[in-house]
Amino acid sequence: MMQEQIDTLIIGGGQAGLAMSAHLSARGLSHLVLERHRIAERWRSERWDSLVANGPAWHDRFPILDFPDLEPHVFAPKERIADYFEQVAEQIKAPIRCGVAVTQVTPDADGYRVKTSQGVIKARNVVVATGPFQKPLIPAAVPDETIMQVHSSGYKNPAQLPEGAVLVVGAGASGSQIADELLRAGRKVYLSVGPHDRPPIRYRGKDFCWWLGVLGHWDAKTRRPGMEHVTIAVSGAHGGRTVDFREFASRGMTLLGRVGDYQNGVLNIAGDLRTNIEGGDRHYLATLDEADAYAAAQGLDMPAEPEARVIAPMPDCVIHPLRELNLAAAGLAAIVWATGFQSDYSWLQLDAFDAKGRPSHRRGVSELAGLYFLGLPWLASRASPFIWGVWRDAEYLAEQIAAN
């Protein structure tokens, strides 16, 4: 087994790891990137077949490389995004080794001892760029082996699921898009909707990424408990459409509140559906209000869009919500859990976490000398886990590494 000494080791070869590599290279700092699979592997193997980016091509990219084959307002398919990161790696000549898994990181006299599938590496600095999507979170709510259950990261397409009705749990970007795809495929779909934000995909000639930028939302810092876990219902599918749960219901989808416990073939449903739908509406209308105020204050020549404020009546499934779902009576054949992920730092055997097991850091700089985190939600701002946001976070960390 080989053992080598390097200055900075980046763990993870996705968008965070490549952004970090680009900024370290720009400063002439030696480093190595380790990726356990292929570059941007999760975009290829842990996303459904029809997924496109939720932001347009002009926005969801690094400033050093655009998508020359796509129009600026097109939402790039997932394979194109994976190819994009391979192009980035080639352009910056990233010193990356694929197919190398990191199994353990422990303290060492001059930094850190990193055990990998190909030997031991000693590094003065370690940047953990594994991102937030590490371990799929699947609640043990329905112990029924007759029903197929899959996490959104393992869902591929409607044909993957057995014939019958499908329950999708979670109405953020993943859940709302998967539920819509299943509905379009002719399935009977139940969608569990929790609290969420619901931005307009476009308004007054600009997309939501532009509006969130000029309104300062991308730069927002965590201000209140729970803010870091806000679910955002947004979709770039079908050319980009504002997620509208009422429209889903008008096409035959049954909306549900949050799922509760399961007993004797019956899934209990919380009575919060209307509250959650109305909360999403308030966010949607508040975004339009902010946009209108900004356009007026800046004297922007933007066509008014009063029709954007027209909200359809509440559908019957919200007015008279189901409080329980008998799975057999509903003909339920599958459940798609779009319930997010949890972190897995079991391999990072360092005193670098708080009481809840979250990395202790300030803008990605750990309390341990030479240890850094990158690509996490709200690392420095709301933009931190997104493609362009991780770029500027990586620049800050590169400055810290250079200074030290």
BALUMGU-370795 format. One record per residue (C-alpha): residue in three letters; x, y, z. Coordinates in Angstrom, 3 decimals. Layout:
REM residues N
  residuo        px        py        pz
      ALA         X         Y         Z
...
REM end
This chain:
REM residues 404
  residuo        px        py        pz
      MET     0.000     0.000     0.000
      MET     1.412     3.356    -1.008
      GLN     1.753     6.303     1.326
      GLU     2.302     9.832     0.128
      GLN     2.490    13.332     1.516
      ILE     0.588    16.243    -0.009
      ASP    -0.276    19.770     1.000
      THR    -4.070    19.900     0.525
      LEU    -6.390    16.947    -0.055
      ILE    -9.892    17.567    -1.432
      ILE   -12.347    14.751    -0.764
      GLY   -15.074    14.698    -3.412
      GLY   -14.958    15.315    -7.154
      GLY   -18.295    16.990    -7.699
      GLN   -19.065    20.681    -8.062
      ALA   -17.584    21.571    -4.660
      GLY   -14.344    19.654    -5.150
      LEU   -13.785    21.049    -8.634
      ALA   -14.495    24.615    -7.511
      MET   -11.960    24.167    -4.717
      SER    -9.391    22.740    -7.124
      ALA    -9.857    25.646    -9.540
      HIS    -9.224    28.262    -6.860
      LEU    -6.238    26.438    -5.372
      SER    -4.696    26.061    -8.834
      ALA    -5.251    29.752    -9.527
      ARG    -3.122    30.478    -6.449
      GLY    -0.462    27.940    -7.353
      LEU    -1.251    25.761    -4.344
      SER    -0.506    22.051    -4.713
      HIS    -3.389    19.702    -4.001
      LEU    -5.073    16.433    -4.909
      VAL    -8.757    15.605    -5.464
      LEU   -10.097    12.159    -4.622
      GLU   -13.415    10.945    -6.049
      ARG   -14.772     7.525    -5.132
      HIS   -16.612     7.075    -8.445
      ARG   -16.627     9.336   -11.537
      ILE   -16.619    13.109   -11.669
      ALA   -20.097    14.371   -10.712
      GLU   -21.256    10.771   -10.299
      ARG   -24.437    11.633    -8.436
      TRP   -25.727    13.585   -11.438
      ARG   -25.445    10.396   -13.495
      SER   -26.496     7.551   -11.215
      GLU   -28.460     9.109    -8.341
      ARG   -30.972    11.194   -10.291
      TRP   -34.049    10.221   -12.294
      ASP   -33.788     9.905   -16.074
      SER   -35.722    13.037   -17.054
      LEU   -34.162    15.404   -14.509
      VAL   -33.009    18.801   -15.701
      ALA   -31.378    21.555   -13.664
      ASN   -33.759    23.710   -11.645
      GLY   -31.903    26.847   -12.719
      PRO   -31.243    28.043   -16.289
      ALA   -27.948    27.515   -18.076
      TRP   -26.884    31.170   -17.727
      HIS   -27.019    30.778   -13.953
      ASP   -26.222    27.173   -12.981
      ARG   -22.544    27.175   -13.959
      PHE   -19.096    28.345   -12.944
      PRO   -17.955    31.769   -14.211
      ILE   -15.008    30.178   -16.031
      LEU   -17.132    28.068   -18.395
      ASP   -20.624    28.424   -19.848
      PHE   -22.798    25.996   -21.836
      PRO   -21.916    26.969   -25.434
      ASP   -24.392    24.448   -26.862
      LEU   -27.386    25.685   -24.840
      GLU   -29.479    28.821   -24.970
      PRO   -29.065    30.877   -21.768
      HIS   -32.589    30.195   -20.489
      VAL   -32.595    26.439   -21.186
      PHE   -32.557    24.049   -18.218
      ALA   -29.698    21.606   -18.795
      PRO   -30.365    17.829   -18.676
      LYS   -28.584    15.946   -15.909
      GLU   -26.161    14.165   -18.264
      ARG   -25.184    17.505   -19.791
      ILE   -24.434    18.834   -16.330
      ALA   -22.220    15.843   -15.555
      ASP   -20.414    16.357   -18.867
      TYR   -20.038    20.038   -17.970
      PHE   -18.128    19.200   -14.808
      GLU   -15.871    16.840   -16.734
      GLN   -15.136    19.744   -19.093
      VAL   -14.385    21.952   -16.092
      ALA   -11.965    19.358   -14.723
      GLU   -10.194    19.204   -18.074
      GLN   -10.055    22.982   -18.437
      ILE    -8.520    23.578   -15.007
      LYS    -6.349    20.454   -15.308
      ALA    -7.644    19.236   -11.973
      PRO    -5.293    16.749   -10.278
      ILE    -8.082    14.254    -9.676
      ARG    -8.039    10.517    -9.023
      CYS   -11.316     8.738    -9.648
      GLY   -12.271     5.383    -8.193
      VAL   -10.537     6.118    -4.889
      ALA   -12.679     5.926    -1.745
      VAL   -11.712     7.648     1.499
      THR   -12.467     5.324     4.412
      GLN   -10.953     7.147     7.368
      VAL    -9.503    10.527     8.344
      THR    -7.670    10.811    11.658
      PRO    -5.364    13.423    13.236
      ASP    -1.667    13.249    12.420
      ALA     1.349    15.084    13.790
      ASP     1.551    17.426    10.799
      GLY    -2.114    17.473     9.778
      TYR    -4.216    14.471     8.884
      ARG    -3.817    10.810     8.061
      VAL    -6.212     9.771     5.317
      LYS    -6.843     6.106     4.681
      THR    -8.092     5.339     1.175
      SER    -8.885     2.295    -0.931
      GLN    -5.458     2.756    -2.568
      GLY    -3.284     3.489     0.420
      VAL    -2.571     6.130     3.029
      ILE    -2.159     9.824     2.309
      LYS    -0.832    12.358     4.777
      ALA    -2.168    15.853     4.203
      ARG    -1.552    19.149     5.939
      ASN    -5.000    20.391     4.884
      VAL    -8.192    18.464     4.188
      VAL   -11.221    19.933     2.410
      VAL   -14.386    17.852     2.872
      ALA   -16.305    18.473    -0.352
      THR   -18.665    15.503    -0.238
      GLY   -21.770    17.716    -0.312
      PRO   -25.074    17.429     1.524
      PHE   -26.514    14.436    -0.364
      GLN   -24.745    11.590     1.401
      LYS   -27.192     9.124     2.930
      PRO   -30.786     8.901     1.642
      LEU   -33.296     9.480     4.426
      ILE   -36.074     6.892     4.251
      PRO   -38.453     6.881     7.226
      ALA   -39.318     3.438     8.591
      ALA   -42.961     4.434     8.483
      VAL   -44.486     1.714     6.312
      PRO   -43.179    -1.785     7.138
      ASP   -45.158    -3.404     4.328
      GLU   -43.090    -5.648     2.081
      THR   -45.861    -5.837    -0.524
      ILE   -45.310    -2.175    -1.406
      MET   -42.213    -1.130    -3.332
      GLN   -40.427     1.719    -1.574
      VAL   -37.658     3.769    -3.169
      HIS   -35.883     6.993    -2.276
      SER   -35.927     9.781    -4.855
      SER   -32.182     9.187    -5.416
      GLY   -33.023     5.648    -6.562
      TYR   -36.066     6.536    -8.660
      LYS   -35.443     6.457   -12.439
      ASN   -38.756     6.534   -14.327
      PRO   -42.421     5.438   -14.073
      ALA   -41.720     2.061   -15.706
      GLN   -39.468     1.183   -12.763
      LEU   -42.479     1.060   -10.430
      PRO   -45.086    -1.722   -10.385
      GLU   -48.522    -1.052   -11.810
      GLY   -50.841     0.748    -9.428
      ALA   -51.115     3.965    -7.487
      VAL   -48.031     5.743    -6.155
      LEU   -47.552     7.823    -3.023
      VAL   -44.845    10.496    -3.275
      VAL   -43.776    11.837     0.119
      GLY   -42.187    15.275    -0.024
      ALA   -43.153    18.167    -2.275
      GLY   -39.896    20.004    -2.786
      ALA   -38.124    20.095    -6.139
      SER   -37.639    16.320    -6.336
      GLY   -41.018    15.221    -5.015
      SER   -43.077    17.683    -7.040
      GLN   -41.269    16.820   -10.279
      ILE   -41.473    13.053    -9.739
      ALA   -45.158    13.263    -8.828
      ASP   -45.869    15.307   -11.967
      GLU   -43.967    12.817   -14.133
      LEU   -45.925     9.889   -12.693
      LEU   -49.208    11.735   -13.231
      ARG   -48.298    12.454   -16.853
      ALA   -47.555     8.733   -17.248
      GLY   -51.147     7.946   -16.332
      ARG   -50.581     6.864   -12.745
      LYS   -52.870     7.587    -9.829
      VAL   -50.700     9.778    -7.621
      TYR   -50.942    10.832    -3.997
      LEU   -48.559    13.634    -3.007
      SER   -47.759    14.468     0.610
      VAL   -47.159    18.227     0.847
      GLY   -45.304    19.739     3.791
      PRO   -44.290    23.369     4.465
      HIS   -42.525    24.868     1.465
      ASP   -41.501    27.956    -0.459
      ARG   -42.908    28.275    -3.988
      PRO   -41.134    30.849    -6.185
      PRO   -42.406    31.827    -9.656
      ILE   -40.225    30.248   -12.335
      ARG   -40.472    33.499   -14.343
      TYR   -41.994    36.888   -13.659
      ARG   -42.070    40.081   -15.699
      GLY   -39.595    38.693   -18.197
      LYS   -36.968    37.419   -15.733
      ASP   -36.463    33.969   -14.208
      PHE   -36.515    33.277   -10.491
      CYS   -32.701    32.964   -10.271
      TRP   -32.355    36.547   -11.522
      TRP   -34.986    37.806    -9.101
      LEU   -33.487    36.005    -6.113
      GLY   -30.167    37.596    -7.024
      VAL   -31.281    41.221    -7.356
      LEU   -33.529    40.908    -4.305
      GLY   -30.580    39.679    -2.231
      HIS   -32.092    36.284    -1.408
      TRP   -29.063    34.312    -2.587
      ASP   -26.916    36.231    -0.114
      ALA   -29.259    35.576     2.808
      LYS   -27.718    34.138     5.956
      THR   -29.475    31.789     8.358
      ARG   -31.579    34.033    10.575
      ARG   -33.930    31.768    12.465
      PRO   -34.028    28.129    13.663
      GLY   -35.196    25.780    10.925
      MET   -34.530    28.245     8.111
      GLU   -31.722    26.020     6.833
      HIS   -34.266    23.273     6.135
      VAL   -36.725    25.240     3.991
      THR   -38.188    23.074     1.223
      ILE   -38.335    24.805    -2.167
      ALA   -40.858    23.645    -4.771
      VAL   -39.308    24.601    -8.106
      SER   -38.937    22.847   -11.445
      GLY   -37.024    23.306   -14.674
      ALA   -38.969    20.456   -16.303
      HIS   -40.969    21.071   -19.507
      GLY   -39.120    24.295   -20.201
      GLY   -39.469    25.552   -16.640
      ARG   -42.826    25.857   -14.929
      THR   -43.957    27.362   -11.646
      VAL   -44.918    24.482    -9.366
      ASP   -48.680    24.757    -8.788
      PHE   -50.180    22.107    -6.520
      ARG   -53.706    23.246    -7.432
      GLU   -52.930    22.505   -11.079
      PHE   -51.680    19.057   -10.077
      ALA   -54.984    18.426    -8.300
      SER   -56.976    19.632   -11.325
      ARG   -55.306    16.876   -13.352
      GLY   -56.300    14.204   -10.871
      MET   -53.518    14.163    -8.279
      THR   -54.628    13.768    -4.663
      LEU   -52.802    16.088    -2.294
      LEU   -52.221    14.992     1.290
      GLY   -50.841    16.550     4.440
      ARG   -47.703    15.192     6.018
      VAL   -47.696    11.432     6.581
      GLY   -47.872    10.125    10.113
      ASP   -47.763     6.670    11.647
      TYR   -48.895     3.445     9.992
      GLN   -51.135     0.840    11.564
      ASN   -52.929    -2.176    10.108
      GLY   -52.555    -1.087     6.506
      VAL   -53.623     2.505     7.148
      LEU   -51.336     5.541     6.944
      ASN   -52.400     8.432     9.151
      ILE   -52.261    11.875     7.562
      ALA   -51.759    15.165     9.403
      GLY   -54.354    17.920     9.101
      ASP   -51.866    20.508     7.877
      LEU   -52.416    20.360     4.108
      ARG   -54.315    23.626     3.716
      THR   -51.895    25.438     6.021
      ASN   -48.960    24.212     3.947
      ILE   -50.562    25.152     0.618
      GLU   -51.454    28.620     1.909
      GLY   -47.923    29.073     3.254
      GLY   -46.530    28.358    -0.211
      ASP   -48.994    30.855    -1.689
      ARG   -47.875    33.550     0.744
      HIS   -44.261    33.008    -0.241
      TYR   -45.165    33.131    -3.928
      LEU   -47.132    36.384    -3.617
      ALA   -44.501    37.951    -1.336
      THR   -41.878    37.272    -4.009
      LEU   -44.054    39.033    -6.596
      ASP   -44.501    41.966    -4.195
      GLU   -40.741    42.258    -3.706
      ALA   -40.137    42.037    -7.443
      ASP   -42.703    44.751    -8.194
      ALA   -41.246    47.034    -5.542
      TYR   -37.716    46.500    -6.893
      ALA   -38.785    47.176   -10.498
      ALA   -40.525    50.390    -9.430
      ALA   -37.635    51.584    -7.270
      GLN   -35.107    50.930   -10.045
      GLY   -37.318    52.391   -12.771
      LEU   -37.092    49.168   -14.795
      ASP   -39.049    48.929   -18.019
      MET   -40.697    45.586   -17.375
      PRO   -44.166    44.633   -18.616
      ALA   -46.664    44.210   -15.794
      GLU   -47.950    40.679   -15.269
      PRO   -51.190    40.892   -13.269
      GLU   -52.236    37.402   -14.358
      ALA   -49.386    35.976   -12.272
      ARG   -51.374    36.925    -9.162
      VAL   -54.418    34.915   -10.164
      ILE   -54.586    31.901    -7.876
      ALA   -57.157    29.197    -8.545
      PRO   -59.635    28.113    -5.877
      MET   -58.585    25.449    -3.420
      PRO   -59.201    21.974    -4.850
      ASP   -61.579    19.591    -3.105
      CYS   -58.723    17.395    -1.818
      VAL   -57.499    20.417     0.173
      ILE   -60.940    21.600     1.347
      HIS   -61.880    18.059     2.399
      PRO   -58.478    16.471     3.052
      LEU   -57.927    12.795     3.676
      ARG   -56.814    12.121     7.242
      GLU   -55.905     8.517     6.575
      LEU   -54.927     6.458     3.567
      ASN   -55.859     2.793     3.387
      LEU   -53.085     1.527     1.157
      ALA   -54.911    -1.553    -0.126
      ALA   -58.144     0.336    -0.841
      ALA   -56.150     3.020    -2.680
      GLY   -54.471     0.357    -4.814
      LEU   -51.099     1.638    -3.697
      ALA   -48.206    -0.232    -5.289
      ALA   -45.230     2.010    -4.519
      ILE   -43.965     4.829    -2.334
      VAL   -41.328     7.316    -3.488
      TRP   -39.660     8.962    -0.501
      ALA   -38.525    12.444    -1.584
      THR   -37.534    13.107     1.998
      GLY   -34.003    14.369     1.592
      PHE   -30.715    13.148     2.944
      GLN   -28.714    12.992     6.112
      SER   -24.996    13.442     6.537
      ASP   -22.617    10.539     7.026
      TYR   -19.310    11.558     8.535
      SER   -18.548     8.221    10.196
      TRP   -15.291     8.098     8.250
      LEU   -14.219    11.513     9.524
      GLN   -12.891    10.508    12.938
      LEU   -12.166    13.979    14.219
      ASP   -13.490    16.226    16.973
      ALA   -15.030    18.544    14.412
      PHE   -18.765    18.307    15.098
      ASP   -21.349    19.864    17.372
      ALA   -23.688    18.047    19.745
      LYS   -26.056    17.212    16.870
      GLY   -23.286    15.768    14.703
      ARG   -23.104    18.753    12.371
      PRO   -19.729    20.139    11.248
      SER   -18.541    22.978    13.489
      HIS   -17.258    25.722    11.213
      ARG   -17.366    29.382    10.312
      ARG   -17.892    29.876     6.576
      GLY   -16.436    26.410     6.048
      VAL   -13.387    26.921     8.237
      SER   -13.355    24.259    10.937
      GLU   -12.243    24.792    14.508
      LEU    -9.493    22.266    13.732
      ALA    -6.478    23.747    11.977
      GLY    -6.286    22.674     8.339
      LEU    -9.793    21.188     8.144
      TYR   -12.406    22.773     5.867
      PHE   -15.964    22.011     4.724
      LEU   -17.464    22.994     1.380
      GLY   -20.765    22.540    -0.454
      LEU   -23.055    22.367     2.577
      PRO   -26.431    24.154     2.801
      TRP   -26.063    27.619     4.328
      LEU   -22.305    27.194     4.648
      ALA   -21.979    30.945     4.120
      SER   -25.319    31.876     2.537
      ARG   -28.394    30.476     0.843
      ALA   -26.382    30.075    -2.369
      SER   -23.755    27.804    -0.787
      PRO   -24.935    24.360    -2.016
      PHE   -25.671    25.546    -5.548
      ILE   -23.256    25.424    -8.485
      TRP   -22.438    29.126    -8.681
      GLY   -22.676    29.603    -4.920
      VAL   -20.123    26.924    -4.102
      TRP   -17.711    28.684    -6.467
      ARG   -17.462    31.786    -4.299
      ASP   -17.347    29.750    -1.071
      ALA   -14.399    27.823    -2.521
      GLU   -12.671    31.097    -3.340
      TYR   -12.942    32.165     0.299
      LEU   -11.545    28.847     1.551
      ALA    -8.667    29.028    -0.936
      GLU    -7.808    32.430     0.492
      GLN    -7.754    30.957     4.000
      ILE    -5.539    28.054     2.928
      ALA    -3.171    30.407     1.130
      ALA    -2.960    32.662     4.201
      ASN    -2.103    29.730     6.434
REM end
